[in-house]
Each structure stands twice: as C-alpha cells, then as structure tokens.
C-alpha cells in the first residue's frame, strides 16, 4: 500500500469543510502539545478549541471512544487551566512534580472506570446508531473490531495522561507517548490520515516533553 492509499485516498469522499476542520484541529493540537512541553498555560485554551472540533468530527464518524476522550479532554482542560492558574507565579508558566503514591492509586482507578465506561458505550452503540430506538437491534460487543478495542484502551490511557498533566506530574508524558504510538496505525485504519500524522508528531513531542520536564524538575 502506497502513500496515496494510506493518507490521501480516504479523503476523496470527504467534503472540503471536513478536511479543513480536521486540519485546523490537528494544527491546534500540535500547538497545544508544544505549549505543554514549555509548561505554558496557553496550552489549555488552544487545546480546548482542538478537542471541541474533534468531538464534532469523531461523533459524525461514529468513533465514540475517541469522541468521549475528547469530551473528557475539554472538561479536563478547563480543570487544568484553573489548577495551573492557581500554581503559576506569572500566570503563564508552572513548576512540575513527581507523581505520588496517591496519584498512582487514582490513576489505576481512573483506568479501570474508563475501560468499563467506554466498553459499556460500545455495548449500547447499536442503540445510538439506531437513533435511540430499540426496534430490531441487538446489544453486545459483537460489532467491535480491533480498532474499536484499541479505542477503548487508548481512551483510558489518555484519560490518565490528561489527569496527571492537570496535576503537573512528569509521569503524564509516559501515558501520552504510549497512547500516541498506538493511535498512529489506529487512525490510519480509521481513514483519518491527517490525524495519524498528528499523532506521529505528538509522539516525538511527548518524548521531548518528558525530557524537558525531567530536566526542569532536577533544576
């Protein structure tokens, strides 16, 4: 399979507006990650715009797990924006910390709850696809493919990453790196080539973020 088949061919059926929206969301997402590496609070308003656009795009594509994580991103971005504002001397930059035992305990709980919640959403997906009418539908997980199951996992991984980042924990980058790597082939499979490239860029930026935050912590 060549570059055209992977990245460009799926867009033949997209409208101009859909391509523009995904491109804007992608660019703003990259800017948001760049600002997070710099510990700059403006990552949150930038990220909020990107995630709101992705909520719209992913919902229309029926990618409920990805859609839910972007709804969560939006809510957590507001939460993180408030926390970072309270812990910033110049209202722009913040200091970072290591995760505590309590943080790890909450992370495990969040992961399990997220896995159960997203799986439940996919269980009832036939009802959602049928405009919330139960006529002639069958509930279950029979309709999930490997991309959907990866969606469940990455949703939970990113949930922890977002929560730890709001808490200014260095370990948040480990979850970003793991989730980004998984999302590269997953987004290609879902025919979102632009977003796949975005996650490739995210992976390198997340590695850089981990290095930068660890360096800042030592200083």
N, C-alpha and C positions, 0 to 999 in steps of 0.2 A: 504494500500500500504506500503510495507516494504522498508528498506534502499536500498536494491539492485535495486528495481524497480525505486526508485527516483533518485539515484545517479550513478549507475553502468550500468544498462541495456541499456540506450541510447547510451553508448559508444561502444556497440557491433558492431555498424555499422560504427564507426569512424576508420580512418586509424591511424597507430601509430604516424605518423607525426602530425596529427590534435590534438591528445591527448597531445603530447609533447609541441606543440605550445601554447595550451590553458594553460597548467601547467606553462610554463615559463612566459606567460603574467600575470597569476594570482599571481605568486610569486613576480614578479617585481612590480605589482600593490600594493601589501601589503607593500613591502619595501618603495614604494613611499609615501603611506599614513603615515607610521611610521616616515619617514623623515619630512613630513609636520607637524606632531604633534610636532616634535622637532624644527620646524622653520628652517630646514636645506635646503639650496638651491639645494642640490643634489636630492631633490625630483623630480625636473623637468627633468633632463636627464634620470633618472630611469623611470619616468612616460611616457616619450616620447616613449621609446622602447616598453613599455607595450601597449600603445594605438595604436601604429602602427601595432603591431601584432593583436590586437583586430579588427582593421579596416579590415584587411585581413580575419579574421575568420568570423566576422559578415556579411561582404558583401557576402561571399560564402554561408551563411545560409539564406540570404535574409532578414536579420533584419536591415532594412535601417535606422530606427530611432536610434538604438544603434550604427550603423556604423557611422552615421552622428555626433553623440555626441563624438565619439572617434576621428573623424577628427577634430572636434572643440577642443577637449582636446589637441591634438597635436599642433594645432596653438596657443591655449591659453597658453600651456606650454612654448613655445618659448617666447611669450609675457611676461608671469610671470617670466621667467628666467631673462629676460632683466630688468624688474622692480625690482625684488629682488636684482639683482646685483648692481643696482644703489642705493639701500637703505640699503646696508649691509656694515658695517664697516670692518668686517673681511672676506667679500666675501663668507661667509658660512651661517651665521645666520642673521635674521631680527627682527625688532620690529613690533608689531601688533597694530591695531587701531580699534575703533568702526566705524560702517557704518554711513555715513552722510545721510541727507535727499535726497541729490542729488544721492547718491548710491542707495537708495531705489527706487527713481524715475526711474533710469536707469534699475534697476532690474525688475520692472514691465514691462517696455517697452521690455526688452530682453525676458521676459517670453511670452508675447503676440506674438511677432515676431516669436519666436521659435515655438510656438504652430501652428501658421499659416503655417510656412515653412515646418515643418515635416508633417503636415496634407496634404499639397499640394504634397509632395513627395509620400506619400502613395496613393493619388488620382491618380497619374500617374504611380504607381508601376506596373500595368499590362503592360504598355508600356515598362518599364525596363525589366520585366520578359520575354517579347517577343522580346528581342534584339533590342529594339527601333523601332520596326516595328508596325504600327497601324493596320495592316491587322487582322481582326477578333477579335479585343479586344474591351472591354467596360470600359471606365473610370468611376471612382467613388470610394466610400468608402465601398461598399457592402462586400468586401473581408476581412475587418478588423475584428478581434476577440478581446476579452477583453485584451489579451496580447499585441496586437498592439496599442490599445488605451492607455494602461499603458505605453507603449514605448514612445508615444507622450508626455505624462505628465512627465515621468522621464527625458526625454531628455531636456525638458525646465527647470526642477528643477536643474539638474546637470549643465546646462549652467550657471545659476545664481551662483551656488556654485563655479564653476571654476573661473568665473569673479571676484567674491568677494575675493577669495583666492589670485588671482593675485594682487589684491589691498591691500592684507594683512588685510582683515577685519575679525574680530572674528565671525561675523554672518554667514560667509560662512559655518561653521560647521552645522548649523541648516538645511541647504539645503542638505548637504551630508548625514546627518542622515536620513532625510525624504526619499531621493532617494534610499539610501541603503536598508531601510526597505521594500520599495515597490519592489525592484529588487530581493529580496530573493525568494519569490514564483514565480515571473515572469520568472526568469532564470531556475527554476525547470520545469516550464511549457514549456519552450523553449528547454528543454533537454540539458541544459548546467550546469550539476551538480557541476562541479569544480568551475565554475564562481559563482554559487549560494552560495557555501561555502565561496568564496572570499567576497561576499557582506555581509555575516553574520559577518565575521571578520572585515570588513570595518565599520559595524555599531558600534561595541564596540570600535574600534579605533577612530571613529569620535566623540563618546561621550567623550572619553579620551582627544581628541584634543580640544574639546570645553572647557573642564575643565582646561586644561593646558594653552590654550591661554588666557582665562579669568584671570587665576592666574598671568600670565605674564603681562597682561595689568594692573592689580592692583599694581603690584610691580613697 
